[in-house]
């Protein structure tokens, strides 16, 4: 089947499911559910609805049970509003994306704290050797060249420059 058609159907299913959860499903176990994404297989036979629940693990489990019990009503409404001959079977999957984003934010905060700690330690740090350990051309000019004995060639690198 056409991937564009599957995408359009997925968008329409997402709208229908979100509307159903907001207006028609009155299950008290259903918490604050947000439909984040919907994916439909290429043959339009299966639809996976991704959702998030604002709340604790217990509220998440209650909402998952409520969605499972309301699956038939939601599927019949999806079939009625999409006009398909064969309505796709629905499966509800908790979307881990917000949890992963929250974990990443925690890691970024930890990295910022470590960077601030390192910057604080660097303020009072001293150089182990000289402040600027690199040699400059002025320093090279000030050094006396070693005397080259007669008959001995000065060592050079491949480009013909003198090697030091």
Wavefront OBJ file of the C-alpha trace (Angstrom):
o trace
v 0.000 0.000 0.000
v 0.888 3.650 -0.252
v 2.974 5.025 2.630
v 1.352 8.450 2.265
v -2.084 6.898 2.705
v -0.903 5.056 5.826
v 0.468 8.339 7.214
v -2.815 10.168 6.552
v -4.783 7.355 8.157
v -2.457 7.392 11.178
v -3.034 11.128 11.615
v -6.800 10.668 11.355
v -6.761 7.779 13.864
v -4.737 9.908 16.262
v -7.338 12.690 16.041
v -10.266 10.312 16.522
v -8.671 8.530 19.498
v -7.736 11.827 21.187
v -11.271 13.145 20.704
v -12.770 9.913 22.040
v -10.570 9.982 25.136
v -11.431 13.610 25.771
v -15.198 13.501 25.207
v -16.718 10.030 25.114
v -14.705 7.671 27.321
v -15.797 8.252 30.920
v -13.778 5.542 32.672
v -12.681 6.836 36.104
v -9.392 4.909 35.806
v -8.427 7.004 32.776
v -5.973 9.652 33.932
v -4.585 12.635 32.071
v -3.737 10.808 28.803
v -2.086 12.456 25.820
v -1.937 10.693 22.449
v 1.571 11.424 21.160
v 1.820 9.385 17.951
v 0.060 6.786 15.835
v 1.643 4.373 13.391
v -0.192 2.228 10.883
v 1.267 -0.771 9.075
v 1.603 -0.580 5.290
v -1.327 -2.961 4.755
v -3.515 -0.787 7.051
v -4.423 -3.763 9.228
v -2.770 -2.701 12.512
v -2.514 0.681 14.211
v -0.292 1.382 17.199
v -1.329 4.374 19.307
v 1.407 5.837 21.524
v 0.299 7.729 24.615
v 1.690 9.331 27.756
v 0.088 9.658 31.167
v 0.745 12.537 33.512
v 1.073 11.027 36.959
v 2.519 8.125 38.889
v 3.144 4.522 37.890
v -0.183 3.484 39.462
v -2.065 6.064 37.363
v -0.194 4.844 34.302
v -1.240 1.244 34.980
v -4.863 2.300 35.611
v -4.925 4.291 32.374
v -3.485 1.335 30.437
v -6.264 -0.904 31.821
v -8.891 1.708 30.923
v -7.565 1.998 27.369
v -7.614 -1.792 26.972
v -11.229 -1.965 28.126
v -12.288 0.899 25.817
v -10.391 -0.476 22.802
v -13.525 -1.903 21.135
v -15.539 1.330 21.402
v -12.612 3.369 20.109
v -12.031 0.958 17.219
v -15.664 1.079 16.130
v -15.592 4.895 16.190
v -12.334 4.901 14.179
v -14.000 2.643 11.599
v -17.074 4.838 11.434
v -15.122 8.096 11.023
v -12.481 6.831 8.580
v -14.869 4.939 6.315
v -12.525 1.997 5.782
v -13.880 -1.416 4.821
v -11.564 -3.114 7.347
v -10.847 -1.090 10.449
v -7.286 -1.558 11.725
v -6.840 -3.309 15.041
v -5.694 -0.888 17.720
v -2.941 -1.441 20.222
v -2.054 1.110 22.877
v 1.618 1.488 23.852
v 2.997 3.786 26.525
v 5.384 6.244 24.854
v 8.788 6.233 26.617
v 9.908 9.455 24.873
v 8.972 11.895 27.682
v 10.647 9.650 30.253
v 13.781 9.515 28.101
v 13.708 13.301 27.658
v 13.402 13.770 31.423
v 16.367 11.420 31.939
v 18.414 13.365 29.367
v 17.572 16.644 31.147
v 18.808 15.132 34.412
v 22.045 14.052 32.719
v 22.544 17.533 31.224
v 22.012 19.118 34.658
v 24.572 16.727 36.140
v 27.062 17.583 33.379
v 26.528 21.338 33.964
v 27.170 20.848 37.695
v 30.384 18.898 36.987
v 31.524 21.584 34.520
v 30.898 24.297 37.117
v 32.882 22.287 39.672
v 35.807 21.904 37.261
v 35.684 25.625 36.398
v 35.732 26.486 40.113
v 38.800 24.281 40.634
v 40.482 25.797 37.568
v 40.197 29.324 39.006
v 42.699 28.619 41.766
v 44.904 26.260 39.754
v 48.598 26.930 39.137
v 50.648 25.868 36.141
v 52.822 22.813 36.744
v 55.705 24.340 34.782
v 55.997 27.665 33.050
v 52.875 29.638 32.263
v 53.543 29.301 28.520
v 55.514 26.125 27.734
v 55.766 26.727 23.972
v 58.875 27.961 22.223
v 58.690 31.072 20.089
v 60.923 32.338 17.277
v 62.370 35.053 19.551
v 63.583 32.344 21.900
v 65.137 30.393 19.026
v 67.015 33.461 17.757
v 68.437 34.123 21.215
v 69.943 30.619 21.486
v 73.492 30.327 20.128
v 73.908 27.824 17.307
v 76.114 24.906 18.096
v 79.364 25.012 16.227
v 79.486 22.636 13.313
v 82.816 20.948 12.796
v 84.336 21.022 9.350
v 83.448 18.137 7.115
v 80.289 17.458 9.069
v 76.941 18.357 7.523
v 74.129 19.784 9.529
v 71.222 17.344 9.959
v 68.108 18.296 8.010
v 64.643 16.908 7.546
v 63.240 15.833 4.167
v 62.158 19.323 3.111
v 65.750 20.553 3.344
v 65.209 22.597 6.487
v 67.563 22.333 9.387
v 66.352 19.874 11.980
v 66.617 20.950 15.580
l 1 2 3 4 5 6 7 8 9 10 11 12 13 14 15 16 17 18 19 20 21 22 23 24 25 26 27 28 29 30 31 32 33 34 35 36 37 38 39 40 41 42 43 44 45 46 47 48 49 50 51 52 53 54 55 56 57 58 59 60 61 62 63 64 65 66 67 68 69 70 71 72 73 74 75 76 77 78 79 80 81 82 83 84 85 86 87 88 89 90 91 92 93 94 95 96 97 98 99 100 101 102 103 104 105 106 107 108 109 110 111 112 113 114 115 116 117 118 119 120 121 122 123 124 125 126 127 128 129 130 131 132 133 134 135 136 137 138 139 140 141 142 143 144 145 146 147 148 149 150 151 152 153 154 155 156 157 158 159 160 161 162 163 164
